[in-house]
Amino acid sequence: MQVVVRTLHVLRALAGKAKGATLQELHEELDIPVGSLHRLLATLAAEDFVTRSVVNRRYFLGPIARQLAEADQHRSALLVTPHSAITAAAASSGETVFLTELIGDRAVCVALSEGRHPLRLFVRIGQEMPLHAAASGRSLLAYRSEPAVRKLLAKHVLMSFTEATPSTVEEVLAHLTLVRARGYDVCDDELDRGVWAVSSPIFTSTGTVAASVTLAAAGSRMRDPLTRADAVRTILEAGRELSGELGFSGEWPGATDSGVPASRVPAEPAAVTEESP
């Protein structure tokens, strides 16, 4: 197993070096005997996991290693075919439920189950959701560091879709504080007039956010606070199920004073009426 561990150390070291590294530099950094390191690098080079420049004799990550890394960046953490938690949420609520992931610097809908109501929202697979204006996008941002959020938002025009749309970075950051406090996000007339949506983050085993699951409906069907409360519970249950399948076992954000996760506690009508940003 020592050879496997050393191989992983070499690949990890080269991944962080845009200018590559010499045999001696890797030896000094990893404390692997020069002879063993040379044989290991030769094997990795033969399999295209590492390349060696004929000009400066420095080693770099090879095409196979980079191909694996890039493929993982664009691979959906969950299948494009709607997960049973998504279809169950759509069936029980009658509303459109969809999954969104951050692909590069874009929030993209990657799976969807349409509702049964006559008026259906136009959300399609591959559709980009505005990071600043959509509950699905903000749920992806809420648990990232502030510098990371600022960097992502700087790549987009923060368009005002309605009067309620957060249109500055500071407004978005303030809203993300609310998302973290309650464990989900609500979008009410911020992206599309007459549209209400609630979104839950989906956490991985390490506590990072892999995706978001969102229930979207015509606002006219969501006037009743109890209906909104049911929608919140439905999407939080879906979020917890999907998170559990990705290995998440931590405490759900937005837990009540009693320590019971918000998805397990009946939402009070008075609190639901105050959810709109």
C-alpha positions in Angstrom: 0.0 0.0 0.0 3.0 2.3 0.4 3.3 2.6 -3.4 -0.3 3.6 -3.7 0.0 6.2 -0.9 3.2 7.7 -2.5 1.5 7.8 -5.9 -1.4 9.8 -4.4 1.0 12.2 -2.7 2.9 12.8 -6.0 -0.3 13.5 -7.9 -1.6 15.8 -5.1 1.7 17.7 -5.1 1.8 18.2 -8.8 -1.9 19.3 -8.9 -0.9 22.4 -7.0 2.0 23.3 -9.2 1.2 25.2 -12.4 4.9 25.3 -13.3 5.5 21.7 -12.5 8.3 20.3 -10.3 11.7 18.6 -10.7 12.5 15.2 -9.4 14.6 16.8 -6.7 11.9 19.2 -5.6 9.4 16.4 -5.3 12.0 14.4 -3.3 12.5 17.2 -0.9 8.8 17.9 -0.5 7.6 14.4 -0.1 10.6 12.7 1.4 10.4 9.8 -1.0 13.8 8.2 -1.9 15.0 9.5 -5.3 15.2 6.0 -6.8 11.7 5.0 -5.8 10.3 8.4 -6.8 12.0 8.1 -10.2 10.5 4.7 -10.9 7.1 5.9 -9.7 7.1 8.9 -12.0 8.2 6.8 -14.9 5.2 4.5 -14.4 2.8 7.4 -14.1 4.3 9.0 -17.2 3.9 5.7 -19.1 0.2 5.8 -18.2 -0.2 9.5 -19.0 -1.0 10.5 -15.4 2.2 12.6 -15.4 4.2 14.2 -18.2 7.8 15.4 -18.2 9.0 18.4 -20.2 11.9 17.6 -22.5 12.9 21.3 -22.2 13.2 21.9 -18.5 12.8 18.3 -17.2 10.0 19.3 -14.9 7.1 17.0 -14.2 3.4 18.0 -14.6 0.0 16.4 -14.3 -0.7 14.4 -17.4 -3.7 14.4 -19.7 -5.4 11.4 -17.9 -5.2 13.0 -14.5 -6.5 16.3 -15.8 -9.3 14.5 -17.7 -10.4 12.8 -14.5 -10.4 16.1 -12.6 -12.3 18.0 -15.3 -14.8 15.3 -15.7 -15.5 15.3 -12.0 -16.1 19.1 -12.0 -18.8 18.8 -14.6 -20.4 15.5 -13.3 -23.7 15.8 -11.6 -23.5 14.6 -8.0 -27.0 13.2 -8.5 -28.5 11.5 -11.5 -30.2 13.7 -14.1 -33.2 11.3 -13.9 -35.2 12.7 -11.1 -34.5 11.1 -7.7 -37.4 9.5 -6.0 -37.3 12.3 -3.4 -37.9 14.8 -6.1 -40.8 12.9 -7.8 -42.4 12.3 -4.4 -42.2 16.0 -3.5 -43.8 16.9 -6.8 -46.5 14.3 -6.4 -47.4 15.2 -2.9 -47.5 18.9 -3.5 -48.7 18.9 -7.1 -46.0 21.5 -7.9 -42.9 21.5 -10.0 -39.8 20.3 -8.1 -36.3 20.6 -9.6 -32.6 20.0 -8.7 -30.0 22.7 -9.3 -26.2 22.3 -9.2 -23.3 24.8 -9.5 -21.5 23.9 -12.8 -18.5 26.2 -13.1 -19.9 29.6 -12.1 -23.5 28.9 -13.2 -26.5 27.5 -11.3 -28.0 24.9 -13.7 -31.2 22.9 -13.4 -30.1 19.2 -13.8 -33.2 17.3 -12.9 -36.9 18.1 -12.8 -40.4 16.6 -12.0 -43.3 18.6 -13.2 -46.4 19.2 -11.1 -49.9 18.1 -11.9 -51.5 21.5 -11.8 -52.7 23.0 -15.1 -50.4 26.1 -14.7 -46.9 24.8 -14.8 -43.8 26.9 -14.5 -41.4 26.8 -17.4 -38.3 25.3 -16.0 -36.2 23.0 -18.2 -33.2 20.8 -17.9 -30.1 22.9 -18.5 -31.8 26.2 -17.7 -29.5 28.6 -15.8 -30.9 30.1 -12.6 -29.8 33.5 -11.5 -27.5 33.1 -8.5 -28.7 36.4 -6.9 -32.4 36.2 -7.7 -33.5 32.5 -7.5 -34.0 30.6 -4.3 -32.3 27.6 -6.0 -29.2 29.7 -6.7 -29.0 31.4 -3.3 -29.3 28.0 -1.5 -26.1 27.1 -3.4 -24.3 30.3 -2.3 -25.4 30.5 1.4 -22.9 28.1 2.8 -19.9 29.3 0.9 -17.4 31.8 2.3 -18.1 35.5 1.7 -15.0 35.9 -0.5 -16.2 32.9 -2.6 -19.7 34.4 -2.9 -18.3 37.8 -3.9 -16.1 36.1 -6.6 -19.0 34.2 -8.1 -21.3 37.2 -8.1 -18.7 39.4 -9.7 -18.9 37.1 -12.8 -22.6 37.9 -13.3 -24.8 41.0 -13.9 -27.2 41.3 -10.9 -30.2 42.1 -13.0 -33.4 43.4 -11.3 -36.2 41.1 -12.5 -38.7 42.8 -10.3 -38.7 45.5 -7.6 -38.1 42.8 -5.0 -34.9 41.4 -6.6 -31.7 41.8 -4.6 -29.6 43.9 -7.0 -26.4 44.5 -5.2 -23.8 42.2 -3.7 -24.4 43.5 -0.2 -28.1 42.8 -0.5 -27.5 39.3 -1.6 -25.0 38.7 1.2 -27.6 40.0 3.7 -30.2 37.7 2.3 -27.8 34.7 2.5 -27.6 35.3 6.3 -31.3 34.7 6.4 -31.0 31.5 4.4 -28.5 30.1 6.8 -30.6 31.1 9.8 -33.7 29.2 8.7 -32.0 26.4 6.6 -33.8 27.1 3.4 -34.6 30.0 1.0 -37.9 31.5 -0.2 -38.3 33.5 -3.5 -41.5 35.5 -3.7 -41.9 37.7 -6.8 -38.1 38.2 -7.0 -37.4 36.4 -10.2 -40.8 36.1 -11.9 -44.0 38.0 -11.0 -46.6 35.7 -9.5 -44.2 32.9 -8.7 -43.3 31.6 -5.3 -40.5 29.1 -4.6 -38.9 27.5 -1.7 -35.4 25.8 -1.9 -33.4 23.6 0.4 -29.6 23.0 0.2 -28.4 19.4 -0.3 -25.3 18.7 1.8 -22.5 16.1 1.3 -20.8 14.0 3.9 -18.3 16.8 4.5 -21.0 19.5 5.1 -20.5 21.2 1.7 -23.5 22.0 -0.5 -23.7 19.8 -3.6 -27.0 21.0 -5.0 -30.3 22.5 -4.1 -33.9 21.2 -4.4 -36.6 23.7 -5.2 -40.4 23.7 -5.2 -41.9 26.4 -7.5 -45.5 27.3 -7.8 -47.8 30.0 -9.0 -48.1 32.6 -6.2 -51.9 32.5 -6.4 -51.8 28.9 -5.1 -49.5 29.8 -2.2 -51.4 32.6 -0.5 -52.5 30.5 2.4 -49.8 30.4 5.1 -50.6 26.8 5.8 -50.1 25.9 2.2 -46.7 27.6 2.3 -45.8 25.8 5.5 -46.6 22.5 3.9 -44.4 23.4 0.9 -41.5 24.3 3.2 -41.9 21.0 5.0 -42.1 19.0 1.7 -38.9 20.6 0.3 -36.9 20.3 3.6 -37.8 16.6 3.8 -36.6 16.1 0.2 -33.4 18.0 1.0 -32.7 15.9 4.0 -33.3 12.6 2.1 -31.0 13.7 -0.7 -28.4 14.9 1.8 -28.6 11.6 3.6 -27.9 9.7 0.4 -24.8 11.8 -0.1 -23.6 10.8 3.4 -24.6 13.9 5.4 -25.3 13.2 9.1 -24.7 16.5 10.7 -27.3 18.8 12.3 -29.6 20.5 9.8 -29.2 24.3 9.8 -32.1 26.3 11.1 -32.8 23.9 13.9 -35.3 25.1 16.5 -34.4 25.9 20.1 -35.4 22.4 21.0 -32.7 21.0 18.7 -35.3 19.4 16.4 -34.5 20.0 12.7 -36.8 22.5 11.1 -38.0 19.9 8.6 -39.5 17.9 11.5 -41.2 20.8 13.2 -44.6 22.0 12.1 -44.2 25.6 10.7 -46.2 28.2 12.5 -48.5 30.2 10.1 -47.4 33.5 11.5 -43.7 32.7 10.8 -44.4 31.6 7.3 -46.1 34.9 6.4 -42.8 36.6 7.2 -40.6 34.4 5.0 -40.8 36.7 1.9 -37.6 38.7 1.8 
